[in-house]
Amino acid sequence: MSRDTSFYYSFLVLPARKRRAIVAVWDFCRAVDDAVDEAADSAAPESAAAELSMWRAELEACYVEQEGARTGTGGPKTSQGKTLKPYIREFNLPRAPFEDLIDGVAMDLDDVRYPTFEALADYCRRVASTVGLICIEIFGYRDPASRTYAVDLGMALQLTNIVRDVAADLQQGRLYLPVEDLERFGVTEDALRQGQVTPAVRDLLRFECERAREYYARAAAVLPRVDARSLVAAEIMGGIYFGILRRIERAGYDVFSRRIRVPRPARALIALRIWARTVPSRLRPGRPGPGAQDPTPKAHR
């Protein structure tokens, strides 16, 4: 995984075994997403449906207990599937979120326009919250409310992505901002394509950023204290993406002239601050305590 990935520093806080599992999940999900994105880039979207069908079969092979017993595939064929399969059993990873993710990515094969926020939220939950629901099984948790935290944080991250990538998505013929929001602020697709931050465009993007902020706040409010240490990697993800959101706001909502990012040193600092705030001092390096190597509850290891 590249250091340029926003998730890189969040995964560094994990024990090696869990870090490898998370990277395996990330690589599988990234490959599924690329099946559609690369088809769009190559102007060959007709190949994307076949690619997604292949990944559905690969997921089936990952969950087959007796290799090839039901499908005759002889197990996963891709490097991503082969790497992921052992962690599915080790961490009891649920299959449904993976299937929902593929369904969500398949939504990008159609004309990507969402009439309402409710329609967009369904997409966000499928392509982002699902990944969170998979990852928390690896992170470990005690309180079922952590699943709600994962869903809300996934929504926040995806909404941040949507605002940041308005210009890039339009180049691929996609517009994720709800049509009802454009109409509310009197903004047209053509206006967004022109890449000018007019007062109306600024008001629209400010509204979308405020909605993302609401989901960050929801996630923070529901995060169970008992699971805060186990979910510190997720908190770092959220902190880095919230940094992106703040930079969009400080840039006056100009997401057209450049792709807004949090620089690598700033990402490392965010990760360090959240880790230091979350992990008790007695469990930090140099001051080991009980369970310091892997503090995750046994039931979720």
Contacts in CASP RR format, 6 or more apart in sequence:
PFRMAT RR
TARGET T0000
AUTHOR 0000-0000-0000
METHOD contacts of the structure
MODEL  1
MSRDTSFYYSFLVLPARKRRAIVAVWDFCRAVDDAVDEAADSAAPESAAA
ELSMWRAELEACYVEQEGARTGTGGPKTSQGKTLKPYIREFNLPRAPFED
LIDGVAMDLDDVRYPTFEALADYCRRVASTVGLICIEIFGYRDPASRTYA
VDLGMALQLTNIVRDVAADLQQGRLYLPVEDLERFGVTEDALRQGQVTPA
VRDLLRFECERAREYYARAAAVLPRVDARSLVAAEIMGGIYFGILRRIER
AGYDVFSRRIRVPRPARALIALRIWARTVPSRLRPGRPGPGAQDPTPKAH
R
1 7 0 8 1.000
1 8 0 8 1.000
1 11 0 8 1.000
1 23 0 8 1.000
1 26 0 8 1.000
1 27 0 8 1.000
2 8 0 8 1.000
3 264 0 8 1.000
4 264 0 8 1.000
6 237 0 8 1.000
6 240 0 8 1.000
6 241 0 8 1.000
6 244 0 8 1.000
6 262 0 8 1.000
6 267 0 8 1.000
7 26 0 8 1.000
7 237 0 8 1.000
7 240 0 8 1.000
8 267 0 8 1.000
9 236 0 8 1.000
9 240 0 8 1.000
9 267 0 8 1.000
9 268 0 8 1.000
9 270 0 8 1.000
9 271 0 8 1.000
10 233 0 8 1.000
10 234 0 8 1.000
10 236 0 8 1.000
10 237 0 8 1.000
10 238 0 8 1.000
10 240 0 8 1.000
10 271 0 8 1.000
11 19 0 8 1.000
11 22 0 8 1.000
11 23 0 8 1.000
11 233 0 8 1.000
12 19 0 8 1.000
12 271 0 8 1.000
13 232 0 8 1.000
13 233 0 8 1.000
13 236 0 8 1.000
13 271 0 8 1.000
13 275 0 8 1.000
14 22 0 8 1.000
14 139 0 8 1.000
14 233 0 8 1.000
15 293 0 8 1.000
15 294 0 8 1.000
17 294 0 8 1.000
18 138 0 8 1.000
18 139 0 8 1.000
18 294 0 8 1.000
18 296 0 8 1.000
20 87 0 8 1.000
21 87 0 8 1.000
21 90 0 8 1.000
21 91 0 8 1.000
21 138 0 8 1.000
22 135 0 8 1.000
22 138 0 8 1.000
22 233 0 8 1.000
24 80 0 8 1.000
24 83 0 8 1.000
24 84 0 8 1.000
24 87 0 8 1.000
25 84 0 8 1.000
25 87 0 8 1.000
25 93 0 8 1.000
25 131 0 8 1.000
25 134 0 8 1.000
25 135 0 8 1.000
25 138 0 8 1.000
26 131 0 8 1.000
27 80 0 8 1.000
27 83 0 8 1.000
27 84 0 8 1.000
28 80 0 8 1.000
28 81 0 8 1.000
28 83 0 8 1.000
28 84 0 8 1.000
28 98 0 8 1.000
29 98 0 8 1.000
29 101 0 8 1.000
29 131 0 8 1.000
31 55 0 8 1.000
31 78 0 8 1.000
31 80 0 8 1.000
32 52 0 8 1.000
32 55 0 8 1.000
32 101 0 8 1.000
32 102 0 8 1.000
32 105 0 8 1.000
33 105 0 8 1.000
33 127 0 8 1.000
35 48 0 8 1.000
35 51 0 8 1.000
35 52 0 8 1.000
35 54 0 8 1.000
35 55 0 8 1.000
35 105 0 8 1.000
36 45 0 8 1.000
36 48 0 8 1.000
36 51 0 8 1.000
36 52 0 8 1.000
36 105 0 8 1.000
36 106 0 8 1.000
36 108 0 8 1.000
36 109 0 8 1.000
37 108 0 8 1.000
37 172 0 8 1.000
39 45 0 8 1.000
39 46 0 8 1.000
39 47 0 8 1.000
39 48 0 8 1.000
39 51 0 8 1.000
40 48 0 8 1.000
40 108 0 8 1.000
40 172 0 8 1.000
40 173 0 8 1.000
41 172 0 8 1.000
45 109 0 8 1.000
48 109 0 8 1.000
49 106 0 8 1.000
49 109 0 8 1.000
52 102 0 8 1.000
52 105 0 8 1.000
52 106 0 8 1.000
52 109 0 8 1.000
55 102 0 8 1.000
56 99 0 8 1.000
56 102 0 8 1.000
57 71 0 8 1.000
57 73 0 8 1.000
58 76 0 8 1.000
58 77 0 8 1.000
58 78 0 8 1.000
58 80 0 8 1.000
58 81 0 8 1.000
59 95 0 8 1.000
59 98 0 8 1.000
59 99 0 8 1.000
59 102 0 8 1.000
60 70 0 8 1.000
60 71 0 8 1.000
60 73 0 8 1.000
61 67 0 8 1.000
61 68 0 8 1.000
61 71 0 8 1.000
61 73 0 8 1.000
61 74 0 8 1.000
61 75 0 8 1.000
61 76 0 8 1.000
61 77 0 8 1.000
61 81 0 8 1.000
61 85 0 8 1.000
62 75 0 8 1.000
62 76 0 8 1.000
62 81 0 8 1.000
62 84 0 8 1.000
62 85 0 8 1.000
62 88 0 8 1.000
63 88 0 8 1.000
63 95 0 8 1.000
64 70 0 8 1.000
64 71 0 8 1.000
64 73 0 8 1.000
64 75 0 8 1.000
67 73 0 8 1.000
67 74 0 8 1.000
67 75 0 8 1.000
68 74 0 8 1.000
68 75 0 8 1.000
75 85 0 8 1.000
76 82 0 8 1.000
76 84 0 8 1.000
76 85 0 8 1.000
87 93 0 8 1.000
87 138 0 8 1.000
91 137 0 8 1.000
91 138 0 8 1.000
91 301 0 8 1.000
92 137 0 8 1.000
93 134 0 8 1.000
93 137 0 8 1.000
93 138 0 8 1.000
94 133 0 8 1.000
94 134 0 8 1.000
94 137 0 8 1.000
97 130 0 8 1.000
97 131 0 8 1.000
97 132 0 8 1.000
97 133 0 8 1.000
97 134 0 8 1.000
98 130 0 8 1.000
98 134 0 8 1.000
100 125 0 8 1.000
100 126 0 8 1.000
100 130 0 8 1.000
101 126 0 8 1.000
101 127 0 8 1.000
101 130 0 8 1.000
101 131 0 8 1.000
103 126 0 8 1.000
104 123 0 8 1.000
104 126 0 8 1.000
104 127 0 8 1.000
105 126 0 8 1.000
105 127 0 8 1.000
107 123 0 8 1.000
107 126 0 8 1.000
107 127 0 8 1.000
108 174 0 8 1.000
112 169 0 8 1.000
112 173 0 8 1.000
112 174 0 8 1.000
112 175 0 8 1.000
112 176 0 8 1.000
113 175 0 8 1.000
113 179 0 8 1.000
114 120 0 8 1.000
114 123 0 8 1.000
114 176 0 8 1.000
114 177 0 8 1.000
114 178 0 8 1.000
114 179 0 8 1.000
115 178 0 8 1.000
115 179 0 8 1.000
115 180 0 8 1.000
116 178 0 8 1.000
116 179 0 8 1.000
116 180 0 8 1.000
117 178 0 8 1.000
117 180 0 8 1.000
117 181 0 8 1.000
117 211 0 8 1.000
119 178 0 8 1.000
120 162 0 8 1.000
120 176 0 8 1.000
120 178 0 8 1.000
121 155 0 8 1.000
123 176 0 8 1.000
124 154 0 8 1.000
124 155 0 8 1.000
124 158 0 8 1.000
124 159 0 8 1.000
124 162 0 8 1.000
125 151 0 8 1.000
125 154 0 8 1.000
125 155 0 8 1.000
127 158 0 8 1.000
128 154 0 8 1.000
128 155 0 8 1.000
128 157 0 8 1.000
128 158 0 8 1.000
128 161 0 8 1.000
129 150 0 8 1.000
129 151 0 8 1.000
129 152 0 8 1.000
129 153 0 8 1.000
129 154 0 8 1.000
129 155 0 8 1.000
129 158 0 8 1.000
131 154 0 8 1.000
132 150 0 8 1.000
132 151 0 8 1.000
132 153 0 8 1.000
132 154 0 8 1.000
132 234 0 8 1.000
133 147 0 8 1.000
133 150 0 8 1.000
133 151 0 8 1.000
135 150 0 8 1.000
135 233 0 8 1.000
135 234 0 8 1.000
136 146 0 8 1.000
136 147 0 8 1.000
136 149 0 8 1.000
136 150 0 8 1.000
136 231 0 8 1.000
136 234 0 8 1.000
137 300 0 8 1.000
139 230 0 8 1.000
139 231 0 8 1.000
139 233 0 8 1.000
139 234 0 8 1.000
139 296 0 8 1.000
139 300 0 8 1.000
140 227 0 8 1.000
140 230 0 8 1.000
140 231 0 8 1.000
140 296 0 8 1.000
140 297 0 8 1.000
140 300 0 8 1.000
140 301 0 8 1.000
141 147 0 8 1.000
141 224 0 8 1.000
141 227 0 8 1.000
141 230 0 8 1.000
141 231 0 8 1.000
141 297 0 8 1.000
141 300 0 8 1.000
142 224 0 8 1.000
142 226 0 8 1.000
142 227 0 8 1.000
142 230 0 8 1.000
142 297 0 8 1.000
142 299 0 8 1.000
142 300 0 8 1.000
143 224 0 8 1.000
143 226 0 8 1.000
143 227 0 8 1.000
145 222 0 8 1.000
145 223 0 8 1.000
145 224 0 8 1.000
146 223 0 8 1.000
146 224 0 8 1.000
146 227 0 8 1.000
146 231 0 8 1.000
148 222 0 8 1.000
149 219 0 8 1.000
149 222 0 8 1.000
149 223 0 8 1.000
149 224 0 8 1.000
149 227 0 8 1.000
149 231 0 8 1.000
149 234 0 8 1.000
150 234 0 8 1.000
152 215 0 8 1.000
152 218 0 8 1.000
152 219 0 8 1.000
152 222 0 8 1.000
153 215 0 8 1.000
153 216 0 8 1.000
153 219 0 8 1.000
153 234 0 8 1.000
153 237 0 8 1.000
153 238 0 8 1.000
154 215 0 8 1.000
154 219 0 8 1.000
155 215 0 8 1.000
156 212 0 8 1.000
156 213 0 8 1.000
156 215 0 8 1.000
156 216 0 8 1.000
156 218 0 8 1.000
156 219 0 8 1.000
156 238 0 8 1.000
156 241 0 8 1.000
156 242 0 8 1.000
157 237 0 8 1.000
157 238 0 8 1.000
157 241 0 8 1.000
159 208 0 8 1.000
159 211 0 8 1.000
159 212 0 8 1.000
159 215 0 8 1.000
160 212 0 8 1.000
160 241 0 8 1.000
160 242 0 8 1.000
160 244 0 8 1.000
160 245 0 8 1.000
160 248 0 8 1.000
162 169 0 8 1.000
162 176 0 8 1.000
162 177 0 8 1.000
162 208 0 8 1.000
163 205 0 8 1.000
163 208 0 8 1.000
163 209 0 8 1.000
163 212 0 8 1.000
163 245 0 8 1.000
163 248 0 8 1.000
163 255 0 8 1.000
164 244 0 8 1.000
164 248 0 8 1.000
164 255 0 8 1.000
164 259 0 8 1.000
164 260 0 8 1.000
165 255 0 8 1.000
165 259 0 8 1.000
166 175 0 8 1.000
166 176 0 8 1.000
166 177 0 8 1.000
166 192 0 8 1.000
166 205 0 8 1.000
166 255 0 8 1.000
166 256 0 8 1.000
167 192 0 8 1.000
167 195 0 8 1.000
167 255 0 8 1.000
167 256 0 8 1.000
168 259 0 8 1.000
169 175 0 8 1.000
169 176 0 8 1.000
170 189 0 8 1.000
170 192 0 8 1.000
170 193 0 8 1.000
175 189 0 8 1.000
175 192 0 8 1.000
177 192 0 8 1.000
177 204 0 8 1.000
177 208 0 8 1.000
181 204 0 8 1.000
181 207 0 8 1.000
181 208 0 8 1.000
182 188 0 8 1.000
182 189 0 8 1.000
182 204 0 8 1.000
184 204 0 8 1.000
184 207 0 8 1.000
185 200 0 8 1.000
185 201 0 8 1.000
185 203 0 8 1.000
185 204 0 8 1.000
185 207 0 8 1.000
186 200 0 8 1.000
186 204 0 8 1.000
187 200 0 8 1.000
187 201 0 8 1.000
187 204 0 8 1.000
191 198 0 8 1.000
191 200 0 8 1.000
191 201 0 8 1.000
192 201 0 8 1.000
195 201 0 8 1.000
195 256 0 8 1.000
196 256 0 8 1.000
197 205 0 8 1.000
197 252 0 8 1.000
197 253 0 8 1.000
197 254 0 8 1.000
197 256 0 8 1.000
201 253 0 8 1.000
202 252 0 8 1.000
202 253 0 8 1.000
205 248 0 8 1.000
205 253 0 8 1.000
205 255 0 8 1.000
206 249 0 8 1.000
206 253 0 8 1.000
209 245 0 8 1.000
209 248 0 8 1.000
209 249 0 8 1.000
209 253 0 8 1.000
212 245 0 8 1.000
213 245 0 8 1.000
216 238 0 8 1.000
216 242 0 8 1.000
216 245 0 8 1.000
219 238 0 8 1.000
223 231 0 8 1.000
223 235 0 8 1.000
228 235 0 8 1.000
228 278 0 8 1.000
229 278 0 8 1.000
229 279 0 8 1.000
229 280 0 8 1.000
229 283 0 8 1.000
229 295 0 8 1.000
230 295 0 8 1.000
230 296 0 8 1.000
230 297 0 8 1.000
230 300 0 8 1.000
232 274 0 8 1.000
232 275 0 8 1.000
232 278 0 8 1.000
232 279 0 8 1.000
235 274 0 8 1.000
235 278 0 8 1.000
236 270 0 8 1.000
236 271 0 8 1.000
236 274 0 8 1.000
236 275 0 8 1.000
239 270 0 8 1.000
239 274 0 8 1.000
240 262 0 8 1.000
240 267 0 8 1.000
240 270 0 8 1.000
240 271 0 8 1.000
243 262 0 8 1.000
243 270 0 8 1.000
244 260 0 8 1.000
244 261 0 8 1.000
244 262 0 8 1.000
247 260 0 8 1.000
247 261 0 8 1.000
247 262 0 8 1.000
248 255 0 8 1.000
248 260 0 8 1.000
251 260 0 8 1.000
262 270 0 8 1.000
276 284 0 8 1.000
281 287 0 8 1.000
282 289 0 8 1.000
283 289 0 8 1.000
283 291 0 8 1.000
283 292 0 8 1.000
283 295 0 8 1.000
294 301 0 8 1.000
END
